[in-house]
């Protein structure tokens, strides 16, 4: 069983809009949600599922809104949460920003979307591209008396419309990897993880079938290519868009699919591998008789020399009572953000193998603080184009369409920082 009703509440718990799908839960039950949530928050026992009597509240928070599903049954919680997050995604695509004001301004469309997204408590059409074909943003343009549903909704391929035509047929493939890293004060790596996504931008006519080949270790072993000179990677926690034929992937690791039109995320993956920190940070902090403090930060690019990290931003925490900042950098620029107690060191272009220095000098009040402040870690943001830290590669992209047209696939690789932090001693 799934959801009985779905509510969208403001920050005070007042319902902005709701849809009763099954009628087996009293709609007044939602009045118990906010007091229950506040009580659990005070007790430090807040959970994503709250219960009042026989009614269960499954909830998520987005911006200044709560999205809450109610049920009496032992519902499939994963399905309900997936639906709530998908609803947020659809509303965001319609209104750009999903917040209280956008819900109030678009009541009619929100009701229509809730009707299409779920039927009798079960998720139905949740693809925003298909929904936009028959629920337009201008509610008054909807024609009454015609309940024509696009054939796409009932087709086997519900994510792509028929009759799409382009003068130039192209596919753009972006392989984007985010590096999550946590290094402790003595330089040991506590957490090292790569989270990758493969995103496509599709401009193809007709109903093409695409086959994507990666340097997947399991595929190489299946086909006897394990001794191949090309490096292979072992992908973990792989998640696919609904268009991918999972049975085909399970059998022979072929990623075969009929793609949606335009932008979409084909797949995501994760690798729990020990990654050498791409940008290594060392810092030395010296205090002089409680009247001033000097911070020296050294940044080193530990990636291939032919690669360049762009838009590097190093955030260095400073004492909360620091003032009179002065900076000296070997490259880039530094600025002090007193409201965040950090120095931001910006480096536009950071080639691999290079090493740069930044010195910061601050005055401190003459009265020393008695409490010892916990020192937050240094965080780093960056983006390295034409490079993947895992070594994943697109080996081929085959495009098959009955009309036999020629199409061009373009591939781009990007590595960027995820949650990238280095603690200082």
N, C-alpha and C positions, 0 to 999 in steps of 0.2 A: 504494500500500500504506500501511497505517497501523501502529498499535502492536502489538507482540508480547505485551508484558506491562506491567502498571502496578504500581508499588510506592509505598507510603507509608512514609517513613523518619523516624526521630527525628533530633535534631541531631547525634548521633554516627554516623549512617549505618546504624543497625541497623533492619532491616525490621520494621515494626509489622504490616503487612498487605500482601498482594500478590494479584494475580489474573493467572494465565497464560492468555492468550486463544488463542495459536496453537501453543505448544509448540516453536517453532523456535529459541528462545534459551535456553541453559542458565540456570536461575534463580540459580545461584551467581555469575553474571557481575556481579550487583549489588554483590558484595563489592569490586569494583574502583572503584565510583563515588566513594565518599568520599575514598580516597587520591588519586584523579585530580583531584577537585575542589579538595582542599587544595593539591596541587602546583601547579595552574594559578593558584590564588589567590595563592600565594607568588611566582609568576613575574609576577604582574600581567597574566595573559593569560586570565582567566576568561571563558568564553563560555556561552550557554544550551544549547549542544550539545557534549557531550564524547564522545570515541571511544576505545574500548579494543579493539584488534584489529579485528574486523569488526563489533563491537557498538556501536551509537550510543545514548547516553543523552540524552534530551530532558527537561529538568527545570525546575521552578519551586520557589520557596521561599515558604511561607505560614506565618506565626507561627513555631512551633518545629518545623515539619515540612518535609520535602522530598517533592514528588510527582514521581516519575520514570517515564517511559515508555521501554521499550527496543525496539529494532528492528534487524534485519539489513539491511533493504531501504532503498532511496532513498525514504523515506516522505514524505508531504505534511506538512512540519514545521508549517505554519500550522494545519492541521487538528488535529494532535496538541496543540499549545499551546492552541488554542481549547478542546479537550476538557478539558485539565488545569485551566484556569481555570473552565470550566463545572462540573467536578466539585467544585472548591472552593466554588463558589456553592451547589450542591445540598447538599453536606455542611453548609455553614453554615446553610442554611435548616432542616435537620433538627435540628442540635445547637446552634444559636445561635452558639457559638464553635467554630471548627475548630482544635483543638490536640491534642497527644499524648494528654491525658487523655480527651478526648471520643471519640477513636478507640478507645482501650483499653476505654472503657465501652460501646461500641456496635459490637463486632465483627460481630455477626450482621447488623445493619442495613447496615453498611458493605459486607459481602460481597454482600448482596442488591442494594444499589445499584450496586456495580461490575458485577454480572451484567446489570442492566437498562440501565446507561449505555452499555455497549459490548458488541458481539457479534463474535467472531472478529477483534478488533482495529479494528472500525469503530464510530464513535459511533452510538447508537440513540436511545432516549428520554432526553432531557436536560432536560425541563421538570419542575421540582420539583412544581408543582401537580398534574400528571398522575401522577407517581410516588407522591405522597402518597395517591392514591386506592386503591392496592393494596399499597404498602409502608408499613405503619403504624409509628409510632415504638415501639410495644410489640411487639417481635418475637414474643413468645409468643402474641399474638392472631391471628397469621397462620394461616389454616386450611390444613391439609395435605390432599393428595389432590385439591385444586381448583386447576387451573392456568388459571383464568379471567382473561384479560387484558381490562381495560376496553376497550369498543369505540372509545373516544377515541383509543387508541394507533394503531389501524389506520384511523381515519377520515382523510378529506382534511384536516379541521380537527383536528389532533392536540393543539392547545393549549387546546381548550374542550370541556367536557362538554355533552351535550344535557340538556334538561329543567330548566335553571336558571330559578328563579322569584323575583321580588322584588315586594313590594307597591308600592314606589315606585321607578321607574326613573330612575336618574341617572348622569351621567358627570362626573367631576371631572378637569379638565385643568390640570396645573402646567407652566408654561414657566419653566425655571430656567436662568439664564446665570451662568457663573463667569468672572470677569475675571482673566487672568494678565497681570501687568505687571512689568517690570524697568526701573527708572530709574537711570542712572548718577549719579556725584557732581556732575556739572555740570548736571544737570537734563534730559539728553537721554533719550528713551525708547528703550531697547535692544530690548525685547520687548513686544509688545502683541497680545493674542489673546483671543478670546471662545470659550468652549466651552459649548455649550448642550445641554440635554436636554428632551424633552417627555415627561412622565410622566402616565399615566392611572390613575384609580381607577374601575373599571367596576362598576356595580350595575344590570345590564340582564337582563331575562328573555329566554328563547328563544335564537335564533341570529341576532342583529342584524348588519347591515352598517353600518359607520360610514364617513363620508367627511369628511376634515378638510381645510380650505382655509387656506393661509397667504398672507401677502403676499410670495410668492416671485417674484423678478424674472424668472426664466425663464418662469414661468407667465404673468405679465403680458405678456411679449413674445410668447408663443405665441398668446395670445388677443387681442392688439392693445390691451392695456390699459397699455402702457408709458408712455403720457402721463397715466395716472391720477394724480389729486392725492394719493392715498394713497402713502406712501413704501413702496418695496419693498426687500427685502434679498436678497443673493446668498449662498445657503448653500453651504458647501464641506464635503467629507469627510462626506457624509450617510450614516448607518448606520441601518437599520430593524430592528425586531423581525420575526421570521419570519412574522408574521401579515399583513404588508403585501404587497399584490399589486405586485411590482416591475415587471412588464410594463406595468401600468396607469400607474405613476408615470413610467416611461421614455417612454410615449407622450404623455400629456397632463398630467403633473405632479400628478395626483390621488392623494392618499394615501387609498386605499380598503382596508378590512380588516374581518375578523371578529375582535373582540378577545378575549383571554383574560379570565377572570373575576377581579375584584379588581385588585391593583396590578401594574403592569408599565411598563417603559420603552418607549415607542413608537418614539422615534428620538433620535439625537444628531447634532450638527452642529458645525462650527467656522467661525470667521470670522477671517482674518488681516487685520484692519483696524486702522488707527491709532486708538486709543481715548484720548480725553482722560482723564488720571487722575481717577477719581471722587473720591478723597480724596487731596489733595496734602499732602505732609509736608515741612517745612523744619526743620533742626536746627542749632543753634550750640553748640559745646562749648568751654568755656574752662577751662584749667588754671591754677591760681594757685600758683606756687612749689612744685609737687609735693606740696602739703599738702591741697589740696581741688580739686574739679572741679565745675563747674556746667554743666548741660545744659538748653538751652531748646528746646522743640519746639513748632512751630506747625502746626496741622492745619486744612485748609480744604476744605469740601464743594464740589466743582466739578460738581455735578449740579443738576437743576431744583429751584427753590425750593419747589415744592409736594410734593417727595418728601422722605422722611426715612430716613436709614440707622439701623438698629437694631443693638444689641449690638456697637458698634464697639470693637475691641481693638487698640491700637497698642503693639507690642513694641519698646522702644528699648534697644539693647545698651549696656552700661556696662563700664568697666574691671574686670578680674577681681579687682583688689585693693581695690575700693571698699568703704567701710563708712559707718556713721552716716548713713543716708539721710534727707533731708527733702524734702517735696514741696509744691508749690503749683499748683493747677489752676484754670482759669477755669470748668471744668465737669467733672463726673465725678470719678473717684477714681484714684489711682496707688498701686501697691504694688511693692516690690522683691523679686525672686526671686533670691537669691544663688546658688542651685544652678545657675541658667541664665544668670547674669550679665546679666539684663535687668530693665528697669522696664516693667511693664504698665500702660498708661493705658486705663481703661475708660470709655466714654461710652455711656450707655444709649440716648440719642436724639440724632441729629446731623442737623439739617435742612440742606437744600441751600443753598449760598451763605453759610453761617455760618463763622466762623473762631474757633478756640479755642487757648489757650496752656497749656502745662505746663512748670513749672520744677522741676528736680531738683538737689539739692545733696548731694554726697558728700564725705566725708573720704577721704584717701589716705594710706597709710603714708609715713613720712618718707623711707625708702630708695626711691629711684626705680628702677623696673625698667630694666634695660639693654636688653632686647630690645623692639623695637617691635611692639606687638600689631596684627594685622590687625583692622580694625573691621568686624564683620558689618553687613549692611543692616538698616534698620528694616522690619519686616513689619507688615502691616495686615490685620485681619479685619473683615468687615462684612456686612450683609444689607439690601438695599433692596427692600421689597415694592411691588407695583403698578408695576413699572418694569423695562424691558429696555433694556440699553445698545445693542443692535443695532437696535432698533426693530421686531423681529419681532412679528407680530400673528396671532392666530387669527381669520380672517375669517368662518368658519362651521364648524359641526359638524352634519352631517346624520346622523340615526339612522333606519335603515329596517329594519323587522321585519314579517314576514308577518301578525302579529296586529294590526298597525296602532296599537299603543299610543303614547301621547305620553311623551316623555322629556325631562329637563332637563339641558342641558350647563352646567357651571360652569367658568369660566376664571380662573386666578390667575397673575400674573407675579411673578417674584422674580429680582433680581440679587444675586449674592454674590461675595465675594473668592475667588479661586483662589490661585495662587502670586503674591502681591502684595507686591513688595519695592522699597524705595527706598534706594539707597546714599547714604551721607553723606560729605562731604569731610573 
